[in-house]
């Protein structure tokens, strides 16, 4: 390839030939960069803090702001490049670090977790049905029905009642749009709710609309 470049530009000054060859080498090195891996799922009961950090500069700023003992990885979450920080087993700890990072670096974080599967689904007298393909944004309401109206205010619409991983949840949004699911998750987390984005095919719809009490 180098021989071909020199032959094609044989009548040009040597400095220009080397510059063109160097540029082509630079293009090759850029295209050879490895793809960013998909984020590893959390362990049951673990809370993940995902900081949206799409550039190398933002990733460096974040690492510089964190203690050296905190392990971070860069990965892909839905359509965003994020810095993954795991190891939290209390929602308050994850929220505290999210606020710290936002205040120090100005980067936005979301909190996600994997719902435990140890609690049975309460008996229902209506006909449950599974959702179709897409994304379901679920809210853990901790058996507090009064939270329904608060979730409705955040999402600006009706809230459903579903079962996922053998546990009941409020259904904030069901959509096939990744960005919409991500935005809703972020809004709910910012409002103090414990919310998740899950594969909607694994969610059982119990009621399409629940009323606040």
Residue pairs with C-beta under 8 A, 6 or more apart in sequence:
1 24
2 21
5 17
5 20
5 21
5 24
6 17
6 21
9 16
9 17
9 20
36 74
36 75
36 76
36 81
37 75
37 76
38 75
38 76
38 77
39 48
39 50
39 73
39 75
39 76
39 77
39 82
39 84
40 73
40 75
40 84
40 86
41 114
42 48
42 86
42 112
42 113
42 114
43 86
43 114
44 114
44 115
44 116
44 117
45 89
45 113
45 114
45 116
46 86
46 87
46 88
46 89
46 113
46 114
47 88
47 89
47 90
47 91
47 93
47 94
47 111
47 112
47 113
48 84
48 85
48 86
48 88
48 94
48 111
48 112
48 113
49 84
49 85
49 86
49 88
49 94
49 97
49 98
49 101
49 109
49 110
49 111
50 77
50 82
50 83
50 84
50 85
50 109
50 110
50 111
50 112
51 62
51 82
51 83
51 85
51 98
51 101
51 107
51 108
51 109
52 80
52 81
52 82
52 107
52 108
52 109
52 110
53 59
53 62
53 74
53 81
53 82
53 83
53 107
54 80
54 81
58 105
58 107
59 74
59 83
61 105
61 107
62 72
62 83
62 101
62 105
62 107
63 72
63 83
65 101
65 104
65 105
66 72
66 85
66 101
70 85
71 85
71 86
71 87
72 83
72 84
72 85
73 83
73 84
74 81
74 82
74 83
74 84
75 81
75 82
75 84
76 82
77 84
78 178
78 179
78 181
78 182
78 197
79 178
79 179
79 182
80 182
85 97
88 94
88 97
91 111
91 194
94 111
95 111
95 192
97 109
98 109
98 110
98 111
101 107
101 109
102 108
102 109
108 186
110 182
110 185
110 186
110 189
111 189
111 194
112 185
112 195
112 196
112 197
113 194
113 196
114 196
115 138
115 140
115 164
115 165
115 167
115 169
115 196
116 165
116 167
117 165
117 166
117 167
118 166
119 166
119 167
120 166
121 163
121 166
121 167
121 168
121 204
122 168
124 206
126 206
126 207
128 163
128 204
128 205
128 206
129 204
129 205
130 201
130 202
130 203
130 204
130 205
131 162
131 174
131 200
131 201
131 203
131 204
131 205
132 200
132 201
133 176
133 200
133 201
134 174
134 175
134 176
134 200
134 201
135 173
135 174
135 175
135 176
135 177
135 178
135 180
135 181
135 197
135 198
135 199
135 200
136 162
136 164
136 171
136 173
136 174
136 181
136 197
136 198
136 199
136 200
136 203
137 171
137 172
137 173
137 174
137 175
137 181
137 184
137 185
137 188
137 195
137 196
137 197
138 162
138 164
138 169
138 170
138 171
138 172
138 195
138 196
138 197
138 198
138 203
139 147
139 151
139 159
139 169
139 170
139 171
139 172
139 188
139 193
139 194
139 195
140 169
140 193
140 194
140 195
140 196
141 147
141 148
141 151
141 169
141 170
142 194
145 210
145 212
145 213
146 212
146 213
147 170
147 193
148 159
148 170
148 210
148 211
148 212
148 213
149 212
150 191
150 193
151 159
151 170
151 172
151 188
151 193
152 158
152 159
152 212
154 172
154 187
154 188
154 191
154 193
155 172
155 173
155 184
155 187
155 188
158 208
158 209
159 170
159 171
159 172
159 209
159 210
160 170
160 171
160 174
160 205
160 206
160 207
160 208
160 209
160 210
161 168
161 169
161 170
161 171
161 205
161 206
161 207
161 210
162 168
162 169
162 170
162 171
162 203
162 204
162 205
162 206
163 169
163 203
163 204
163 206
164 198
164 202
164 203
164 204
165 202
168 206
169 196
170 210
171 203
171 205
172 184
172 188
172 195
173 180
173 181
173 184
174 200
174 203
175 181
181 197
182 197
184 195
185 195
185 196
185 197
188 195
189 195
